[in-house]
Amino acid sequence: MSEGFQSTTVQQMEADAARLKETAVKVGIDIWQDRVKAQTPHCGFGDKGICCKICAMGPCRITPKSPKGICGATADTIAGRNYLRMAAGGAATHSDHGRECVWKLYDSSADGNYHVTDATKLLNLAKEWGVPTEDRDIYDVAHEVAEIGLNEYGKIKGYQRWTDRATEERKKVWMEQDIMPRAVDREVVTAMHMTHMGCTADAEALVRQSLRCGLSDGWGGSMAGTEMSDILYGTPMPKETEGNLGVLEKDMVNIICHGHDPAVSEMIVLVAESKEMQDYARSFGARGINIVGLCCTANEIAMRHGVRMAGNFLQQENALLTGVVEAIVVDVQCIFPNIGPLSECFHTKFYTTSPIARIPFSTYLQLTSENAKDVATTIVKEACENFPKRDENKIFIPEHKHKASVGYSCEGIKSRLDTVTNSHLDELDTYKPLIQCVTSGVLRGAVAMVGCNNPKVRPDYSHIEIMKRLIENDVVIVATGCAAQAASKAGLLDKASKVLCGEGLRRVCTLADIPPVLHMGSCVDISRMMLLVTGIAKDWGIDVTQLPVVGCAPEWMSEKAVSIANYVVATGIDTYLGIDPMVSGSAQMMDLITNGTTKWVGAGYHINTDPEQLVKDILDGIEAKRAALGI
Ligand code: MSK
């Protein structure tokens, strides 16, 4: 029963992709589908995590006939080291993004390019960190807070101050297990040192450092990224937008913002919205300028400005294949190098803006705090001038798009509760009504859907099918990253999709005026989810591990996802993976990341590459948590 609402199916998305692939063939460029074929089958040693290329005596590969590398490293050591290096790569990447956000706050000023937008959030953080605020200029406070934030990356002693926000029980576990995160940079360097040739060979120690390194991301670098972005660009609140390739406009100048750091996209949006630039676009025959986002940048600008979302990771080439993109501007992370040669096949201009992501066949305009507006103006102007250069023979824009309600930060979720129920309870700023929905059984629990899409499985299929099954079973979903984008493409961020829910969740959606999948932002915003479960556990008076809440990354692919999975598990949340974590060549490693971490921190991985089975496992996991609570 869908009562007027029709979800876009994966088959329909694949039909759009197949039509766009015809354009790729016509212009003579390879796309990811071609490269997957060329790379298949993948190297079995790499896939199982038992290829070691950490020193130049190798590469060494583990087989029954050669069970040790030249130095004597076993499968357990090699798989453990590879796993920790992935976690460290992810923690470094998120955290460096976070560091850039802190620098922007440090550089902010009343008359500069970056300003304090959410002063309340800044003042709250200042209070939390003991920074005086009374009778001080807001920018003096901002600079002092930013300096403390920057020092967290390299502090010589002590632990991440962001962990002060965790429950007492979590802090105790992290101390007892010796995984309380120290300086972010130190945890990443320690991971690289431990995995160097001739250092840690013990798989258990490698997994413990993976947890610690992950925690320095989720309760360190990523949290800094989210908090500083909110202070600078505004804390997201629920708002309406649209998602999928149908948001590209035939008669407008289309500019795609792709990547992660909102410092770039915020400036492009600001400049493009100006009357001067809209008029400039019209002077070239366009109806105006249409800014859209891809990947996590889409999440950032959608939830703060309602900018429409063109899609997720594996949709980036498809967006350019529409032939109507005047410019694609990127900052860092998840950018296919193939965007370079692909853009050359069209009139599309490709701009890189960060020294962290230099890509051939792009125009490099490094964006700094000082020149941000000038760089954005150059890009937007050149995109307008590019509009008349389209080739009509290469144009095809798929029609599919859905309404999407986005911007459910913790504050956004509480704002909905305050409006609907808390005001009657005479108690604002609490998750108690949500908890009552769970204890009464109206909602069975919640799942955090996160992560990328990955051609190792049918792209977006696992995300969408799992989400549909969960909401049908009265499980509310919070989503970030490309998982949130998959929901958007299928219409699951549309409030009308409540018709797909079970009776309980449908009632909650109607009462609170929310969709069944709550968009919480980008990859770094999984830190919001950590604060959400912490807030709920505190309001409920139980441990995070007891909540009927789990994480799920059915199509993950990046090192960042490994770091995320480590901090989500360390925070006490069982995490269900649909892609093998590349350690299956070591029985000890498989045991450590499932059973081992459960003994240490109360949560672990559950791995199943069959989405049908994965969703059954998730529902069973949630019901087991409920039974243990006696609800
Ligand atoms: S963008 S890390 S593909 S979620 Fe954050 Fe998407 Fe994964 Fe990149």
Residues whose N, C-alpha, C, O or C-beta is under 5 A from the ligand:
A	BS01	MSK	C295 C296 F313 C334 G451 C452 N453 G481 C482 C523 S558 K560
